[in-house]
Amino acid sequence: MPNLFTLVLQIALILFVCRITGSLFRLIHQPRVVGEMFAGVLLGPSLLGWIAPVLSAYLFPASSLGYLSALSQVGVIIFMFLVGLSINPSELKSQGHAAILTSHVSITAPFVAASFLALYLYPRLSNDSVAFSSFALFMGAAMSITAFPVLARILTERNALGSRLGTLAIACAAVDDITGWCILAYIVALIRAAKSSAPLWMTMGGIIAFAVIMIYGVRHLLKRFETVYHERGSLSENLMAFMLLLVLASALCTEALGIHLLFGAFLVGAIMPKESRFVRYVLDRFETVTVTMLLPLFFAFTGLRTNIGLLKGPNMWMYCGLIILCATVGKLGGSMLASWLAGMQWREAAGLGILMNTRGLMELVILNIGLDVKVISPALFSMMVVMALVTTFMTAPLLEVICPMREPATGVEVPQFSFGPGVTLKAKRPRGRLA
């Protein structure tokens, strides 16, 4: 049985530290979620366990981490549903050639760069228990992702969601996330199939069949939610419970098929109706408890798995530096070059590259999956967490220096769009160009 006193104490401490740290980061013009990410690392062995090991052992005994992990995973399942709900790939079509080229290059460039880096890191940070192909594919997928919700928050706080740069960044990030999760699903299926008695073709066939059923069957059922919402102006508690049951059932199906719970939750959100008022309504019902309480638990659990003390000696820090450099050059540089070739001015192209280099929470989710399926070691996991923190933290100050976004001039109101949990989505269409 879990020690309820310890569990409640952990939750209270995590919420307190995350709120305080998030507020402090707001003072330096960083999104609150960035501060909460750092708070998770501060509560782990990288700081608390280093300066006060006895207190850390009392607050977070090893026997209690399973319950904390379970709670945090429930939060991430709901969050991934909300991320899928927020993503609307049709936005890409409205942005034309620049969005299509940039989104493709922003995935390909870091993926290729990470694959080459894997040639160097594999013999140093992995072993024969992990196939090189799985290691390289995971590194590529992890460095290709963009933190869709964090990106949306940064743009919202700068009143730039309605700007050309903002809408282009959102469209490209949506495609990046969908592609990155598809690649990761294949990697997880590949790794789990190698340890299962079922052949890979059977696993992949089951996954494809499930996706077809969801997209061409369940998707039509989900339209009833939108219809009822427009008829009544709200959804009953029974309908909201049924929606949540669909999310959990889909998550269980993808877990049983050999990939991961989170893919099923994401898929349900991705195939939900995308009418903006309906999306906003569903987000309002789910996100408060998820973003306020459950996600900080995930940050803390990630922090407890991150041990910067494992990076001993100059070689380990050199590997960490190479990962950060490769991730930044591939994502930021590739996006910037592609958008410039598509006709954007250098300053706007650089701003788009900086935004696309934001990794944030989505990166932490992917890294935890990688650690769970043992495709990366705890040391590499810690390096990748540092990379996620650095690339996310650098976004706001780099934007301020290279591509400052002024508040849009008063103009015609555009419809509200949902671009991520916790985001205010009402934007004005600017009359002028970005500064």
C-alpha positions as CSV (number, residue, x, y, z in Angstrom):
1,M,0.0,0.0,0.0
2,P,1.3,3.5,-0.7
3,N,2.2,5.8,2.1
4,L,-0.5,8.4,1.7
5,F,1.2,10.9,4.0
6,T,4.4,10.8,1.8
7,L,2.5,11.0,-1.4
8,V,0.4,14.0,-0.4
9,L,3.5,15.7,1.0
10,Q,5.3,15.1,-2.3
11,I,2.4,16.6,-4.3
12,A,2.2,19.6,-2.0
13,L,5.9,20.2,-2.2
14,I,6.0,19.8,-6.0
15,L,3.1,22.2,-6.5
16,F,4.7,24.8,-4.2
17,V,8.1,24.7,-5.8
18,C,6.8,24.6,-9.3
19,R,4.5,27.6,-8.7
20,I,7.3,29.6,-7.0
21,T,9.8,28.8,-9.7
22,G,7.3,29.4,-12.5
23,S,6.6,32.9,-11.1
24,L,10.3,33.7,-10.8
25,F,10.8,32.7,-14.4
26,R,7.9,34.9,-15.5
27,L,9.9,37.9,-14.0
28,I,12.7,37.2,-16.5
29,H,10.1,36.9,-19.4
30,Q,10.1,33.2,-19.6
31,P,6.9,31.1,-19.8
32,R,5.8,29.6,-16.5
33,V,6.2,26.1,-17.9
34,V,9.9,26.7,-18.4
35,G,10.3,27.5,-14.7
36,E,8.3,24.3,-13.8
37,M,10.6,22.2,-16.0
38,F,13.6,23.6,-14.1
39,A,11.8,23.1,-10.8
40,G,11.6,19.4,-11.5
41,V,15.3,19.1,-11.9
42,L,15.9,21.1,-8.7
43,L,13.9,18.6,-6.7
44,G,15.9,15.7,-8.0
45,P,19.4,14.3,-7.3
46,S,20.9,17.1,-9.4
47,L,20.4,19.6,-6.6
48,L,18.2,18.6,-3.7
49,G,19.7,15.1,-3.6
50,W,23.2,16.6,-3.8
51,I,23.0,19.3,-1.1
52,A,20.6,17.5,1.2
53,P,20.6,13.7,0.5
54,V,18.9,12.8,3.8
55,L,16.0,15.2,3.2
56,S,15.8,14.1,-0.4
57,A,15.6,10.4,0.7
58,Y,12.9,11.3,3.2
59,L,10.8,13.3,0.8
60,F,11.2,11.0,-2.2
61,P,12.0,7.5,-1.0
62,A,12.5,5.0,-3.9
63,S,9.5,2.9,-2.7
64,S,7.2,5.9,-3.4
65,L,8.3,6.8,-6.9
66,G,6.0,4.3,-8.6
67,Y,2.9,6.0,-7.3
68,L,4.2,9.4,-8.2
69,S,5.0,8.1,-11.7
70,A,1.5,6.6,-12.1
71,L,-0.1,9.9,-11.2
72,S,2.2,11.8,-13.6
73,Q,1.5,9.4,-16.4
74,V,-2.2,10.0,-16.1
75,G,-1.6,13.7,-16.4
76,V,0.6,13.2,-19.5
77,I,-2.0,11.0,-21.1
78,I,-4.7,13.7,-20.8
79,F,-2.1,16.4,-21.8
80,M,-1.2,14.5,-25.0
81,F,-4.9,14.3,-25.8
82,L,-5.1,18.1,-25.4
83,V,-2.0,18.5,-27.6
84,G,-3.5,16.4,-30.3
85,L,-6.8,18.3,-30.0
86,S,-4.9,21.6,-30.4
87,I,-3.0,20.6,-33.5
88,N,-4.8,21.5,-36.8
89,P,-2.6,20.4,-39.8
90,S,-4.9,22.2,-42.2
91,E,-3.3,25.4,-40.9
92,L,-0.2,24.4,-42.9
93,K,-2.1,24.8,-46.2
94,S,-2.9,28.5,-45.5
95,Q,0.8,29.3,-45.1
96,G,1.9,28.2,-48.6
97,H,5.3,27.3,-49.8
98,A,7.3,28.7,-46.8
99,A,5.5,26.5,-44.3
100,I,5.8,23.3,-46.4
101,L,9.5,23.8,-47.1
102,T,10.3,24.9,-43.5
103,S,8.4,22.1,-41.8
104,H,10.1,19.5,-44.0
105,V,13.6,20.9,-43.5
106,S,13.0,21.5,-39.7
107,I,12.4,17.8,-39.3
108,T,15.0,16.5,-41.8
109,A,18.0,18.7,-40.9
110,P,18.1,17.9,-37.1
111,F,17.2,14.2,-37.8
112,V,20.2,13.8,-40.2
113,A,22.5,15.8,-37.9
114,A,21.5,13.7,-34.9
115,S,22.0,10.5,-36.9
116,F,25.5,11.4,-37.7
117,L,26.1,12.4,-34.1
118,A,24.8,9.0,-33.1
119,L,27.7,7.4,-35.0
120,Y,30.0,9.1,-32.5
121,L,27.9,8.8,-29.3
122,Y,26.8,5.2,-29.7
123,P,30.1,3.4,-28.8
124,R,30.6,5.9,-25.9
125,L,27.1,6.2,-24.4
126,S,25.3,2.9,-25.4
127,N,26.0,-0.8,-25.6
128,D,25.1,-3.9,-27.6
129,S,21.8,-4.3,-25.8
130,V,20.5,-1.4,-28.0
131,A,20.6,-1.7,-31.8
132,F,22.4,1.2,-33.5
133,S,19.5,1.7,-35.8
134,S,17.1,2.2,-32.8
135,F,19.6,4.5,-31.1
136,A,20.1,6.6,-34.2
137,L,16.4,6.8,-35.0
138,F,15.6,7.8,-31.4
139,M,18.2,10.5,-31.4
140,G,16.9,11.9,-34.6
141,A,13.3,11.9,-33.5
142,A,14.1,13.5,-30.1
143,M,16.0,16.3,-31.8
144,S,13.4,16.9,-34.4
145,I,10.5,17.7,-32.1
146,T,9.2,21.2,-31.4
147,A,7.3,22.0,-28.1
148,F,4.0,23.0,-29.6
149,P,2.4,24.2,-26.3
150,V,5.4,26.1,-25.1
151,L,5.8,27.7,-28.5
152,A,2.2,28.8,-28.4
153,R,2.6,30.3,-24.9
154,I,5.6,32.3,-26.0
155,L,3.8,33.7,-29.0
156,T,0.7,34.4,-26.9
157,E,2.6,36.3,-24.3
158,R,4.2,38.4,-27.1
159,N,0.8,39.0,-28.8
160,A,2.2,37.4,-31.9
161,L,-0.2,34.5,-32.6
162,G,-1.9,36.5,-35.3
163,S,1.3,37.7,-37.0
164,R,2.8,36.1,-40.1
165,L,5.7,34.7,-38.1
166,G,3.4,33.3,-35.4
167,T,1.0,31.5,-37.6
168,L,3.8,30.1,-39.7
169,A,5.7,28.8,-36.6
170,I,2.5,27.2,-35.3
171,A,1.8,25.5,-38.6
172,C,5.3,24.1,-38.9
173,A,5.4,23.0,-35.2
174,A,2.1,21.1,-35.7
175,V,3.6,19.1,-38.6
176,D,6.8,18.6,-36.7
177,D,5.0,17.1,-33.8
178,I,2.8,14.8,-35.9
179,T,5.8,13.5,-37.9
180,G,8.0,13.2,-34.8
181,W,5.4,11.1,-33.0
182,C,4.9,8.8,-36.0
183,I,8.7,8.2,-36.1
184,L,8.8,7.6,-32.4
185,A,5.9,5.2,-32.6
186,Y,7.8,3.1,-35.2
187,I,11.0,3.1,-33.0
188,V,9.1,2.0,-29.9
189,A,7.3,-0.7,-31.9
190,L,10.6,-1.9,-33.3
191,I,12.3,-2.1,-29.9
192,R,9.3,-3.8,-28.2
193,A,8.9,-6.3,-31.1
194,A,12.5,-7.4,-30.7
195,K,11.7,-8.4,-27.1
196,S,8.3,-9.9,-28.0
197,S,7.3,-13.3,-29.4
198,A,5.1,-11.6,-32.0
199,P,6.8,-10.7,-35.3
200,L,7.3,-7.1,-36.2
201,W,5.0,-7.3,-39.3
202,M,2.2,-8.4,-37.0
203,T,2.8,-5.5,-34.6
204,M,3.0,-3.0,-37.5
205,G,-0.1,-4.4,-39.1
206,G,-2.1,-4.1,-35.9
207,I,-1.0,-0.5,-35.5
208,I,-1.9,0.4,-39.0
209,A,-5.3,-1.3,-38.7
210,F,-6.0,0.5,-35.4
211,A,-5.1,3.8,-37.0
212,V,-7.4,3.2,-40.0
213,I,-10.3,2.3,-37.7
214,M,-9.7,5.5,-35.6
215,I,-9.3,7.8,-38.6
216,Y,-12.1,6.4,-40.8
217,G,-14.5,5.0,-38.2
218,V,-14.2,6.6,-34.7
219,R,-13.5,10.0,-36.2
220,H,-17.1,10.2,-37.5
221,L,-18.4,9.2,-34.0
222,L,-16.4,12.0,-32.5
223,K,-18.2,14.6,-34.7
224,R,-21.2,13.9,-32.5
225,F,-19.5,15.8,-29.7
226,E,-19.2,18.9,-31.8
227,T,-22.8,18.6,-33.0
228,V,-24.2,18.3,-29.5
229,Y,-22.0,21.2,-28.3
230,H,-23.5,23.5,-31.1
231,E,-27.0,22.4,-30.3
232,R,-26.9,22.8,-26.6
233,G,-23.9,25.2,-26.0
234,S,-22.2,22.7,-23.7
235,L,-21.5,19.0,-23.2
236,S,-23.0,17.0,-20.3
237,E,-20.9,15.4,-17.7
238,N,-21.8,12.0,-19.2
239,L,-20.5,13.1,-22.6
240,M,-17.3,14.5,-21.1
241,A,-16.8,11.2,-19.2
242,F,-17.4,9.3,-22.4
243,M,-14.8,11.4,-24.2
244,L,-12.3,10.6,-21.5
245,L,-13.1,6.9,-21.7
246,L,-12.4,7.0,-25.4
247,V,-9.0,8.6,-24.7
248,L,-8.1,6.0,-22.1
249,A,-9.4,3.1,-24.3
250,S,-7.3,4.3,-27.2
251,A,-4.3,4.7,-24.9
252,L,-4.7,1.1,-23.7
253,C,-5.1,-0.2,-27.3
254,T,-1.8,1.4,-28.4
255,E,-0.1,0.0,-25.3
256,A,-1.4,-3.4,-26.1
257,L,-0.3,-3.1,-29.7
258,G,3.3,-2.6,-28.6
259,I,3.9,1.1,-28.8
260,H,2.9,3.4,-25.9
261,L,-0.1,4.7,-24.0
262,L,0.6,8.3,-25.1
263,F,0.2,7.6,-28.8
264,G,-3.4,6.5,-28.4
265,A,-4.3,9.6,-26.4
266,F,-2.6,11.8,-28.9
267,L,-4.4,10.1,-31.8
268,V,-7.8,10.7,-30.3
269,G,-7.0,14.4,-29.9
270,A,-5.7,14.6,-33.4
271,I,-8.9,13.2,-35.0
272,M,-11.3,15.3,-32.8
273,P,-13.3,18.0,-34.6
274,K,-11.2,21.2,-34.9
275,E,-13.9,24.0,-34.8
276,S,-12.3,26.6,-32.6
277,R,-15.1,27.2,-30.1
278,F,-15.5,23.5,-29.5
279,V,-11.8,23.0,-29.1
280,R,-11.6,25.8,-26.6
281,Y,-14.5,24.4,-24.7
282,V,-12.9,21.0,-24.3
283,L,-9.6,22.5,-23.4
284,D,-11.2,24.6,-20.7
285,R,-12.8,21.5,-19.1
286,F,-9.7,19.4,-19.0
287,E,-6.6,21.6,-18.7
288,T,-7.0,23.2,-15.3
289,V,-6.3,20.2,-13.2
290,T,-3.9,18.7,-15.8
291,V,-1.7,21.8,-16.3
292,T,-1.9,23.0,-12.7
293,M,-1.4,19.7,-10.7
294,L,-0.6,16.7,-12.8
295,L,2.0,18.1,-15.2
296,P,4.2,19.5,-12.3
297,L,4.2,15.9,-11.0
298,F,5.6,14.8,-14.4
299,F,8.2,17.5,-14.2
300,A,9.2,16.4,-10.8
301,F,9.3,12.7,-11.8
302,T,11.5,13.6,-14.8
303,G,13.8,15.6,-12.5
304,L,14.1,12.7,-10.1
305,R,15.3,10.6,-13.1
306,T,17.7,13.3,-14.1
307,N,21.1,13.1,-12.4
308,I,23.5,15.8,-13.7
309,G,26.1,14.2,-11.4
310,L,26.4,11.4,-13.9
311,L,28.1,13.8,-16.2
312,K,31.6,13.4,-14.7
313,G,34.7,14.6,-16.4
314,P,35.3,16.8,-19.4
315,N,34.4,14.1,-21.9
316,M,30.8,13.8,-20.6
317,W,30.3,17.5,-20.7
318,M,31.8,17.6,-24.2
319,Y,29.2,15.0,-25.3
320,C,26.5,17.2,-23.7
321,G,27.8,20.2,-25.5
322,L,27.8,18.4,-28.8
323,I,24.2,17.3,-28.3
324,I,23.1,20.9,-27.6
325,L,25.1,22.2,-30.6
326,C,23.8,19.6,-32.9
327,A,20.2,20.1,-31.8
328,T,20.5,23.9,-32.2
329,V,22.3,24.0,-35.5
330,G,20.0,21.3,-37.0
331,K,16.7,22.8,-35.9
332,L,17.4,26.5,-35.7
333,G,19.8,26.6,-38.6
334,G,17.8,24.3,-40.9
335,S,14.5,26.2,-40.2
336,M,16.1,29.6,-40.7
337,L,17.8,28.6,-44.0
338,A,14.6,26.9,-45.4
339,S,12.4,29.9,-44.6
340,W,15.0,32.3,-46.1
341,L,15.1,30.3,-49.3
342,A,11.3,30.4,-49.3
343,G,11.4,34.2,-49.5
344,M,11.4,35.4,-45.9
345,Q,13.7,38.2,-44.8
346,W,16.7,37.1,-42.7
347,R,15.3,38.6,-39.4
348,E,12.0,36.8,-39.8
349,A,13.7,33.6,-40.9
350,A,16.0,33.8,-37.8
351,G,12.9,34.4,-35.6
352,L,11.2,31.3,-37.1
353,G,14.3,29.2,-36.5
354,I,14.5,30.3,-32.9
355,L,10.9,29.4,-32.3
356,M,11.2,26.0,-34.0
357,N,14.2,25.3,-31.7
358,T,11.9,25.3,-28.7
359,R,11.6,21.8,-27.3
360,G,10.2,22.0,-23.8
361,L,7.7,19.6,-22.3
362,M,7.3,17.5,-25.5
363,E,11.0,16.7,-25.4
364,L,10.7,15.5,-21.8
365,V,7.8,13.2,-22.7
366,I,9.9,11.6,-25.6
367,L,13.0,11.3,-23.4
368,N,11.0,9.5,-20.7
369,I,9.7,7.1,-23.2
370,G,13.2,6.5,-24.5
371,L,14.5,5.8,-20.9
372,D,11.5,3.5,-20.3
373,V,12.2,1.3,-23.3
374,K,16.0,1.5,-22.5
375,V,17.0,2.9,-25.8
376,I,19.0,5.6,-24.0
377,S,21.1,5.3,-20.8
378,P,20.5,7.4,-17.6
379,A,23.6,9.5,-18.4
380,L,22.4,10.3,-22.0
381,F,18.9,10.9,-20.6
382,S,20.4,13.6,-18.3
383,M,22.3,15.1,-21.2
384,M,19.2,15.3,-23.4
385,V,17.2,16.9,-20.5
386,V,19.9,19.5,-20.2
387,M,19.6,20.1,-24.0
388,A,15.8,20.4,-23.7
389,L,16.1,23.0,-20.9
390,V,18.8,25.0,-22.7
391,T,17.1,25.1,-26.1
392,T,13.8,26.1,-24.5
393,F,15.3,28.7,-22.2
394,M,17.2,30.4,-25.0
395,T,14.1,31.0,-27.1
396,A,12.8,34.2,-25.4
397,P,16.1,36.1,-25.0
398,L,17.2,35.2,-28.6
399,L,13.9,36.4,-29.9
400,E,14.2,39.7,-28.0
401,V,17.6,40.3,-29.5
402,I,17.3,39.1,-33.1
403,C,13.6,39.4,-33.9
404,P,11.7,41.5,-31.3
405,M,8.0,41.2,-31.6
406,R,6.0,44.3,-31.1
407,E,2.4,44.2,-30.0
408,P,0.3,44.0,-33.2
409,A,-1.3,47.2,-34.3
410,T,-5.1,47.5,-33.8
411,G,-6.7,45.7,-36.7
412,V,-9.5,43.4,-37.6
413,E,-10.3,40.6,-35.2
414,V,-9.6,37.1,-36.4
415,P,-11.3,34.0,-35.1
416,Q,-10.0,32.3,-32.0
417,F,-7.8,29.3,-32.5
418,S,-6.6,26.7,-30.0
419,F,-2.9,26.2,-30.1
420,G,-2.1,24.5,-26.8
421,P,-3.2,24.0,-23.2
422,G,-3.3,27.2,-21.2
423,V,-3.1,29.5,-24.2
424,T,-5.3,32.5,-24.7
425,L,-6.2,32.3,-28.3
426,K,-7.7,35.6,-29.3
427,A,-5.3,37.5,-31.6
428,K,-5.5,40.5,-33.8
429,R,-4.3,40.4,-37.3
430,P,-1.4,43.0,-37.6
431,R,-1.5,45.6,-40.3
432,G,2.2,46.0,-40.5
433,R,5.2,43.7,-40.7
434,L,7.3,42.4,-37.8
435,A,9.9,44.8,-36.6
